[in-house]
Amino acid sequence: MLTLDGSFGEGGGQILRSALALALVTGKPFRIEKIRANRKKPGLMRQHLTAVNAAAGIGAASVSGHAIGFLRREQ
């Protein structure tokens, strides 16, 4: 499984949308940590959750840890 740092670069939702598209094309799973961590409102927002749910439906994928405002922090 590929693990991505969601705070890298511009730290927005683009890394999520790109990862979703690539996962659909390749069939490879991924995990994003610290999604939007450097933003004023970190974590998933409604539009990100909608993209995750749509991609999961298209790809018949299982998803965990997806909720508005969710931000997985390293333990």
C-alpha positions as CSV (number, residue, x, y, z in Angstrom):
1,M,0.0,0.0,0.0
2,L,1.3,3.5,-0.9
3,T,1.3,6.0,1.9
4,L,1.1,9.7,1.0
5,D,1.7,12.8,3.1
6,G,-1.3,15.0,2.6
7,S,0.5,18.1,4.0
8,F,3.1,18.0,1.2
9,G,3.3,20.7,-1.4
10,E,0.2,22.9,-1.6
11,G,-1.3,20.7,1.1
12,G,-4.8,20.8,-0.3
13,G,-7.3,18.4,-1.8
14,Q,-5.4,18.0,-5.1
15,I,-3.2,15.2,-3.8
16,L,-6.4,13.3,-2.8
17,R,-8.1,13.8,-6.2
18,S,-4.9,12.7,-8.0
19,A,-4.4,9.7,-5.7
20,L,-8.1,8.6,-6.3
21,A,-7.7,8.9,-10.0
22,L,-4.4,6.9,-10.0
23,A,-5.9,4.2,-7.7
24,L,-8.8,3.8,-10.1
25,V,-6.6,3.4,-13.1
26,T,-4.0,1.1,-11.5
27,G,-6.1,-0.7,-8.9
28,K,-3.5,0.0,-6.2
29,P,-4.6,1.0,-2.7
30,F,-3.3,4.1,-1.0
31,R,-3.5,5.8,2.4
32,I,-3.2,9.6,3.0
33,E,-1.9,10.9,6.3
34,K,-2.1,14.5,7.5
35,I,-4.6,15.5,4.7
36,R,-4.8,19.3,4.4
37,A,-2.8,19.5,7.7
38,N,-1.4,23.0,7.0
39,R,-4.8,24.5,6.0
40,K,-7.0,26.8,8.1
41,K,-9.6,24.0,8.3
42,P,-7.5,20.7,8.1
43,G,-8.9,17.4,7.3
44,L,-11.5,16.4,4.7
45,M,-14.1,18.8,3.6
46,R,-17.5,17.9,2.0
47,Q,-16.1,18.1,-1.6
48,H,-13.2,15.7,-0.7
49,L,-15.6,13.2,0.9
50,T,-17.8,13.4,-2.1
51,A,-14.8,12.6,-4.4
52,V,-13.8,9.7,-2.1
53,N,-17.3,8.2,-2.1
54,A,-17.7,8.6,-5.9
55,A,-14.3,6.9,-6.6
56,A,-15.1,4.1,-4.2
57,G,-18.4,3.5,-5.9
58,I,-16.9,3.5,-9.4
59,G,-14.0,1.3,-8.4
60,A,-16.0,-1.0,-6.1
61,A,-13.4,-0.1,-3.4
62,S,-13.5,-0.3,0.3
63,V,-12.7,2.9,2.2
64,S,-12.0,3.5,5.9
65,G,-11.4,6.6,8.0
66,H,-13.3,9.0,5.7
67,A,-15.4,11.6,7.4
68,I,-15.7,15.4,7.2
69,G,-13.0,17.0,9.2
70,F,-11.1,13.8,9.6
71,L,-7.4,14.2,9.9
72,R,-5.3,11.1,10.7
73,R,-2.4,12.1,12.9
74,E,0.7,10.1,13.4
75,Q,0.8,8.4,16.8
